[in-house]
C-alpha cells in the first residue's frame, strides 16, 4: 500500500512542484523585466538631471563671459574716446602751428 501511495504521490508532487517552479520563474522574469525598466528610467532621469545641470553651468559661464566682454568693451570704448580726444587736441595744435607759419 505504501508503494502504491508513493507511485501516486510522487508524480503528483513532482508535477505540482514543476508547476510551482514554472509559475515562480514566470513571476521572476516579469519582476526582472520591471526592474530593468525602472533602472532604465532612473538612468534616463539621471542623465536628464546631469544634462540640465551641465546646461545651467554653461549658461552661467556664458553670462560671466558676456559680463567680462561688456567690461572690456567699456574699457576699450573709454580708451578709444581718450585717444580720439588726444588726437583731436594734437591735430588742433598742429593746425594752429601751421597757421603761424603760413605766409597768407
Chimera marker file (.cmm) of the C-alpha trace (Angstrom):
<marker_set name="trace">
<marker id="1" x="0.000" y="0.000" z="0.000" r="1" g="1" b="0" radius="0.5"/>
<marker id="2" x="2.797" y="2.393" z="0.746" r="1" g="1" b="0" radius="0.5"/>
<marker id="3" x="4.369" y="1.603" z="-2.606" r="1" g="1" b="0" radius="0.5"/>
<marker id="4" x="1.070" y="2.370" z="-4.368" r="1" g="1" b="0" radius="0.5"/>
<marker id="5" x="0.755" y="5.645" z="-2.494" r="1" g="1" b="0" radius="0.5"/>
<marker id="6" x="4.309" y="6.560" z="-3.379" r="1" g="1" b="0" radius="0.5"/>
<marker id="7" x="3.613" y="5.733" z="-7.017" r="1" g="1" b="0" radius="0.5"/>
<marker id="8" x="0.721" y="8.156" z="-6.994" r="1" g="1" b="0" radius="0.5"/>
<marker id="9" x="2.013" y="10.795" z="-4.595" r="1" g="1" b="0" radius="0.5"/>
<marker id="10" x="5.471" y="11.256" z="-6.025" r="1" g="1" b="0" radius="0.5"/>
<marker id="11" x="4.310" y="12.049" z="-9.585" r="1" g="1" b="0" radius="0.5"/>
<marker id="12" x="1.619" y="14.409" z="-8.239" r="1" g="1" b="0" radius="0.5"/>
<marker id="13" x="4.164" y="16.174" z="-6.035" r="1" g="1" b="0" radius="0.5"/>
<marker id="14" x="6.646" y="16.352" z="-8.879" r="1" g="1" b="0" radius="0.5"/>
<marker id="15" x="4.008" y="17.774" z="-11.199" r="1" g="1" b="0" radius="0.5"/>
<marker id="16" x="2.874" y="20.313" z="-8.600" r="1" g="1" b="0" radius="0.5"/>
<marker id="17" x="6.482" y="21.262" z="-7.909" r="1" g="1" b="0" radius="0.5"/>
<marker id="18" x="7.205" y="21.747" z="-11.636" r="1" g="1" b="0" radius="0.5"/>
<marker id="19" x="4.063" y="23.832" z="-11.998" r="1" g="1" b="0" radius="0.5"/>
<marker id="20" x="5.034" y="25.958" z="-8.986" r="1" g="1" b="0" radius="0.5"/>
<marker id="21" x="8.574" y="26.376" z="-10.312" r="1" g="1" b="0" radius="0.5"/>
<marker id="22" x="7.298" y="27.456" z="-13.730" r="1" g="1" b="0" radius="0.5"/>
<marker id="23" x="4.953" y="29.931" z="-12.086" r="1" g="1" b="0" radius="0.5"/>
<marker id="24" x="7.772" y="31.243" z="-9.888" r="1" g="1" b="0" radius="0.5"/>
<marker id="25" x="10.055" y="31.520" z="-12.928" r="1" g="1" b="0" radius="0.5"/>
<marker id="26" x="7.376" y="33.427" z="-14.862" r="1" g="1" b="0" radius="0.5"/>
<marker id="27" x="6.899" y="35.824" z="-11.957" r="1" g="1" b="0" radius="0.5"/>
<marker id="28" x="10.655" y="36.215" z="-11.555" r="1" g="1" b="0" radius="0.5"/>
<marker id="29" x="11.061" y="37.048" z="-15.252" r="1" g="1" b="0" radius="0.5"/>
<marker id="30" x="8.244" y="39.609" z="-15.016" r="1" g="1" b="0" radius="0.5"/>
<marker id="31" x="9.818" y="41.152" z="-11.904" r="1" g="1" b="0" radius="0.5"/>
<marker id="32" x="13.206" y="41.208" z="-13.624" r="1" g="1" b="0" radius="0.5"/>
<marker id="33" x="11.701" y="42.956" z="-16.649" r="1" g="1" b="0" radius="0.5"/>
<marker id="34" x="10.016" y="45.537" z="-14.398" r="1" g="1" b="0" radius="0.5"/>
<marker id="35" x="13.282" y="46.114" z="-12.510" r="1" g="1" b="0" radius="0.5"/>
<marker id="36" x="15.123" y="46.650" z="-15.788" r="1" g="1" b="0" radius="0.5"/>
<marker id="37" x="12.520" y="49.190" z="-16.926" r="1" g="1" b="0" radius="0.5"/>
<marker id="38" x="12.760" y="51.014" z="-13.599" r="1" g="1" b="0" radius="0.5"/>
<marker id="39" x="16.558" y="51.015" z="-13.840" r="1" g="1" b="0" radius="0.5"/>
<marker id="40" x="16.387" y="52.380" z="-17.387" r="1" g="1" b="0" radius="0.5"/>
<marker id="41" x="14.016" y="55.167" z="-16.302" r="1" g="1" b="0" radius="0.5"/>
<marker id="42" x="16.300" y="56.054" z="-13.406" r="1" g="1" b="0" radius="0.5"/>
<marker id="43" x="19.285" y="56.236" z="-15.761" r="1" g="1" b="0" radius="0.5"/>
<marker id="44" x="17.354" y="58.445" z="-18.160" r="1" g="1" b="0" radius="0.5"/>
<marker id="45" x="16.294" y="60.704" z="-15.304" r="1" g="1" b="0" radius="0.5"/>
<marker id="46" x="19.857" y="60.877" z="-14.013" r="1" g="1" b="0" radius="0.5"/>
<marker id="47" x="21.187" y="61.719" z="-17.479" r="1" g="1" b="0" radius="0.5"/>
<marker id="48" x="18.480" y="64.340" z="-17.849" r="1" g="1" b="0" radius="0.5"/>
<marker id="49" x="19.458" y="65.807" z="-14.471" r="1" g="1" b="0" radius="0.5"/>
<marker id="50" x="23.136" y="65.822" z="-15.459" r="1" g="1" b="0" radius="0.5"/>
<marker id="51" x="22.275" y="67.412" z="-18.791" r="1" g="1" b="0" radius="0.5"/>
<marker id="52" x="20.201" y="70.076" z="-17.061" r="1" g="1" b="0" radius="0.5"/>
<marker id="53" x="22.999" y="70.766" z="-14.562" r="1" g="1" b="0" radius="0.5"/>
<marker id="54" x="25.514" y="70.995" z="-17.414" r="1" g="1" b="0" radius="0.5"/>
<marker id="55" x="23.234" y="73.375" z="-19.310" r="1" g="1" b="0" radius="0.5"/>
<marker id="56" x="22.841" y="75.566" z="-16.229" r="1" g="1" b="0" radius="0.5"/>
<marker id="57" x="26.608" y="75.614" z="-15.676" r="1" g="1" b="0" radius="0.5"/>
<marker id="58" x="27.255" y="76.538" z="-19.320" r="1" g="1" b="0" radius="0.5"/>
<marker id="59" x="24.584" y="79.239" z="-19.119" r="1" g="1" b="0" radius="0.5"/>
<marker id="60" x="26.262" y="80.710" z="-16.017" r="1" g="1" b="0" radius="0.5"/>
<marker id="61" x="29.672" y="80.526" z="-17.731" r="1" g="1" b="0" radius="0.5"/>
<marker id="62" x="28.245" y="82.286" z="-20.798" r="1" g="1" b="0" radius="0.5"/>
<marker id="63" x="26.704" y="85.036" z="-18.670" r="1" g="1" b="0" radius="0.5"/>
<marker id="64" x="30.009" y="85.557" z="-16.858" r="1" g="1" b="0" radius="0.5"/>
<marker id="65" x="31.830" y="85.670" z="-20.201" r="1" g="1" b="0" radius="0.5"/>
<marker id="66" x="29.378" y="88.229" z="-21.578" r="1" g="1" b="0" radius="0.5"/>
<marker id="67" x="29.744" y="90.406" z="-18.459" r="1" g="1" b="0" radius="0.5"/>
<marker id="68" x="33.517" y="90.244" z="-18.820" r="1" g="1" b="0" radius="0.5"/>
<marker id="69" x="33.249" y="91.191" z="-22.506" r="1" g="1" b="0" radius="0.5"/>
<marker id="70" x="30.981" y="94.121" z="-21.614" r="1" g="1" b="0" radius="0.5"/>
<marker id="71" x="33.512" y="95.382" z="-19.067" r="1" g="1" b="0" radius="0.5"/>
<marker id="72" x="36.326" y="95.025" z="-21.601" r="1" g="1" b="0" radius="0.5"/>
<marker id="73" x="34.239" y="96.811" z="-24.266" r="1" g="1" b="0" radius="0.5"/>
<marker id="74" x="33.521" y="99.694" z="-21.923" r="1" g="1" b="0" radius="0.5"/>
<marker id="75" x="37.217" y="99.975" z="-21.048" r="1" g="1" b="0" radius="0.5"/>
<marker id="76" x="38.145" y="99.878" z="-24.737" r="1" g="1" b="0" radius="0.5"/>
<marker id="77" x="35.492" y="102.499" z="-25.591" r="1" g="1" b="0" radius="0.5"/>
<marker id="78" x="36.830" y="104.752" z="-22.845" r="1" g="1" b="0" radius="0.5"/>
<marker id="79" x="40.418" y="104.271" z="-24.038" r="1" g="1" b="0" radius="0.5"/>
<marker id="80" x="39.307" y="104.990" z="-27.608" r="1" g="1" b="0" radius="0.5"/>
<marker id="81" x="37.497" y="108.154" z="-26.560" r="1" g="1" b="0" radius="0.5"/>
<marker id="82" x="40.618" y="109.349" z="-24.733" r="1" g="1" b="0" radius="0.5"/>
<marker id="83" x="42.786" y="108.576" z="-27.769" r="1" g="1" b="0" radius="0.5"/>
<marker id="84" x="40.370" y="110.445" z="-30.056" r="1" g="1" b="0" radius="0.5"/>
<marker id="85" x="40.491" y="113.394" z="-27.636" r="1" g="1" b="0" radius="0.5"/>
<marker id="86" x="44.298" y="113.385" z="-27.592" r="1" g="1" b="0" radius="0.5"/>
<marker id="87" x="44.460" y="113.165" z="-31.390" r="1" g="1" b="0" radius="0.5"/>
<marker id="88" x="41.916" y="115.964" z="-31.756" r="1" g="1" b="0" radius="0.5"/>
<marker id="89" x="43.954" y="118.152" z="-29.420" r="1" g="1" b="0" radius="0.5"/>
<marker id="90" x="47.189" y="117.234" z="-31.207" r="1" g="1" b="0" radius="0.5"/>
<marker id="91" x="45.765" y="117.993" z="-34.669" r="1" g="1" b="0" radius="0.5"/>
<marker id="92" x="44.218" y="121.191" z="-33.371" r="1" g="1" b="0" radius="0.5"/>
<marker id="93" x="47.634" y="122.271" z="-32.032" r="1" g="1" b="0" radius="0.5"/>
<marker id="94" x="49.264" y="121.300" z="-35.333" r="1" g="1" b="0" radius="0.5"/>
<marker id="95" x="46.677" y="123.370" z="-37.209" r="1" g="1" b="0" radius="0.5"/>
<marker id="96" x="47.455" y="126.383" z="-35.002" r="1" g="1" b="0" radius="0.5"/>
<marker id="97" x="51.175" y="125.912" z="-35.570" r="1" g="1" b="0" radius="0.5"/>
<marker id="98" x="50.572" y="125.615" z="-39.321" r="1" g="1" b="0" radius="0.5"/>
<marker id="99" x="48.634" y="128.875" z="-39.422" r="1" g="1" b="0" radius="0.5"/>
<marker id="100" x="51.536" y="130.652" z="-37.677" r="1" g="1" b="0" radius="0.5"/>
<marker id="101" x="53.896" y="129.648" z="-40.459" r="1" g="1" b="0" radius="0.5"/>
<marker id="102" x="51.539" y="130.241" z="-43.343" r="1" g="1" b="0" radius="0.5"/>
<marker id="103" x="52.504" y="133.382" z="-45.321" r="1" g="1" b="0" radius="0.5"/>
<marker id="104" x="48.948" y="134.091" z="-46.438" r="1" g="1" b="0" radius="0.5"/>
<link id1="1" id2="2" r="1" g="1" b="0" radius="0.2"/>
<link id1="2" id2="3" r="1" g="1" b="0" radius="0.2"/>
<link id1="3" id2="4" r="1" g="1" b="0" radius="0.2"/>
<link id1="4" id2="5" r="1" g="1" b="0" radius="0.2"/>
<link id1="5" id2="6" r="1" g="1" b="0" radius="0.2"/>
<link id1="6" id2="7" r="1" g="1" b="0" radius="0.2"/>
<link id1="7" id2="8" r="1" g="1" b="0" radius="0.2"/>
<link id1="8" id2="9" r="1" g="1" b="0" radius="0.2"/>
<link id1="9" id2="10" r="1" g="1" b="0" radius="0.2"/>
<link id1="10" id2="11" r="1" g="1" b="0" radius="0.2"/>
<link id1="11" id2="12" r="1" g="1" b="0" radius="0.2"/>
<link id1="12" id2="13" r="1" g="1" b="0" radius="0.2"/>
<link id1="13" id2="14" r="1" g="1" b="0" radius="0.2"/>
<link id1="14" id2="15" r="1" g="1" b="0" radius="0.2"/>
<link id1="15" id2="16" r="1" g="1" b="0" radius="0.2"/>
<link id1="16" id2="17" r="1" g="1" b="0" radius="0.2"/>
<link id1="17" id2="18" r="1" g="1" b="0" radius="0.2"/>
<link id1="18" id2="19" r="1" g="1" b="0" radius="0.2"/>
<link id1="19" id2="20" r="1" g="1" b="0" radius="0.2"/>
<link id1="20" id2="21" r="1" g="1" b="0" radius="0.2"/>
<link id1="21" id2="22" r="1" g="1" b="0" radius="0.2"/>
<link id1="22" id2="23" r="1" g="1" b="0" radius="0.2"/>
<link id1="23" id2="24" r="1" g="1" b="0" radius="0.2"/>
<link id1="24" id2="25" r="1" g="1" b="0" radius="0.2"/>
<link id1="25" id2="26" r="1" g="1" b="0" radius="0.2"/>
<link id1="26" id2="27" r="1" g="1" b="0" radius="0.2"/>
<link id1="27" id2="28" r="1" g="1" b="0" radius="0.2"/>
<link id1="28" id2="29" r="1" g="1" b="0" radius="0.2"/>
<link id1="29" id2="30" r="1" g="1" b="0" radius="0.2"/>
<link id1="30" id2="31" r="1" g="1" b="0" radius="0.2"/>
<link id1="31" id2="32" r="1" g="1" b="0" radius="0.2"/>
<link id1="32" id2="33" r="1" g="1" b="0" radius="0.2"/>
<link id1="33" id2="34" r="1" g="1" b="0" radius="0.2"/>
<link id1="34" id2="35" r="1" g="1" b="0" radius="0.2"/>
<link id1="35" id2="36" r="1" g="1" b="0" radius="0.2"/>
<link id1="36" id2="37" r="1" g="1" b="0" radius="0.2"/>
<link id1="37" id2="38" r="1" g="1" b="0" radius="0.2"/>
<link id1="38" id2="39" r="1" g="1" b="0" radius="0.2"/>
<link id1="39" id2="40" r="1" g="1" b="0" radius="0.2"/>
<link id1="40" id2="41" r="1" g="1" b="0" radius="0.2"/>
<link id1="41" id2="42" r="1" g="1" b="0" radius="0.2"/>
<link id1="42" id2="43" r="1" g="1" b="0" radius="0.2"/>
<link id1="43" id2="44" r="1" g="1" b="0" radius="0.2"/>
<link id1="44" id2="45" r="1" g="1" b="0" radius="0.2"/>
<link id1="45" id2="46" r="1" g="1" b="0" radius="0.2"/>
<link id1="46" id2="47" r="1" g="1" b="0" radius="0.2"/>
<link id1="47" id2="48" r="1" g="1" b="0" radius="0.2"/>
<link id1="48" id2="49" r="1" g="1" b="0" radius="0.2"/>
<link id1="49" id2="50" r="1" g="1" b="0" radius="0.2"/>
<link id1="50" id2="51" r="1" g="1" b="0" radius="0.2"/>
<link id1="51" id2="52" r="1" g="1" b="0" radius="0.2"/>
<link id1="52" id2="53" r="1" g="1" b="0" radius="0.2"/>
<link id1="53" id2="54" r="1" g="1" b="0" radius="0.2"/>
<link id1="54" id2="55" r="1" g="1" b="0" radius="0.2"/>
<link id1="55" id2="56" r="1" g="1" b="0" radius="0.2"/>
<link id1="56" id2="57" r="1" g="1" b="0" radius="0.2"/>
<link id1="57" id2="58" r="1" g="1" b="0" radius="0.2"/>
<link id1="58" id2="59" r="1" g="1" b="0" radius="0.2"/>
<link id1="59" id2="60" r="1" g="1" b="0" radius="0.2"/>
<link id1="60" id2="61" r="1" g="1" b="0" radius="0.2"/>
<link id1="61" id2="62" r="1" g="1" b="0" radius="0.2"/>
<link id1="62" id2="63" r="1" g="1" b="0" radius="0.2"/>
<link id1="63" id2="64" r="1" g="1" b="0" radius="0.2"/>
<link id1="64" id2="65" r="1" g="1" b="0" radius="0.2"/>
<link id1="65" id2="66" r="1" g="1" b="0" radius="0.2"/>
<link id1="66" id2="67" r="1" g="1" b="0" radius="0.2"/>
<link id1="67" id2="68" r="1" g="1" b="0" radius="0.2"/>
<link id1="68" id2="69" r="1" g="1" b="0" radius="0.2"/>
<link id1="69" id2="70" r="1" g="1" b="0" radius="0.2"/>
<link id1="70" id2="71" r="1" g="1" b="0" radius="0.2"/>
<link id1="71" id2="72" r="1" g="1" b="0" radius="0.2"/>
<link id1="72" id2="73" r="1" g="1" b="0" radius="0.2"/>
<link id1="73" id2="74" r="1" g="1" b="0" radius="0.2"/>
<link id1="74" id2="75" r="1" g="1" b="0" radius="0.2"/>
<link id1="75" id2="76" r="1" g="1" b="0" radius="0.2"/>
<link id1="76" id2="77" r="1" g="1" b="0" radius="0.2"/>
<link id1="77" id2="78" r="1" g="1" b="0" radius="0.2"/>
<link id1="78" id2="79" r="1" g="1" b="0" radius="0.2"/>
<link id1="79" id2="80" r="1" g="1" b="0" radius="0.2"/>
<link id1="80" id2="81" r="1" g="1" b="0" radius="0.2"/>
<link id1="81" id2="82" r="1" g="1" b="0" radius="0.2"/>
<link id1="82" id2="83" r="1" g="1" b="0" radius="0.2"/>
<link id1="83" id2="84" r="1" g="1" b="0" radius="0.2"/>
<link id1="84" id2="85" r="1" g="1" b="0" radius="0.2"/>
<link id1="85" id2="86" r="1" g="1" b="0" radius="0.2"/>
<link id1="86" id2="87" r="1" g="1" b="0" radius="0.2"/>
<link id1="87" id2="88" r="1" g="1" b="0" radius="0.2"/>
<link id1="88" id2="89" r="1" g="1" b="0" radius="0.2"/>
<link id1="89" id2="90" r="1" g="1" b="0" radius="0.2"/>
<link id1="90" id2="91" r="1" g="1" b="0" radius="0.2"/>
<link id1="91" id2="92" r="1" g="1" b="0" radius="0.2"/>
<link id1="92" id2="93" r="1" g="1" b="0" radius="0.2"/>
<link id1="93" id2="94" r="1" g="1" b="0" radius="0.2"/>
<link id1="94" id2="95" r="1" g="1" b="0" radius="0.2"/>
<link id1="95" id2="96" r="1" g="1" b="0" radius="0.2"/>
<link id1="96" id2="97" r="1" g="1" b="0" radius="0.2"/>
<link id1="97" id2="98" r="1" g="1" b="0" radius="0.2"/>
<link id1="98" id2="99" r="1" g="1" b="0" radius="0.2"/>
<link id1="99" id2="100" r="1" g="1" b="0" radius="0.2"/>
<link id1="100" id2="101" r="1" g="1" b="0" radius="0.2"/>
<link id1="101" id2="102" r="1" g="1" b="0" radius="0.2"/>
<link id1="102" id2="103" r="1" g="1" b="0" radius="0.2"/>
<link id1="103" id2="104" r="1" g="1" b="0" radius="0.2"/>
</marker_set>
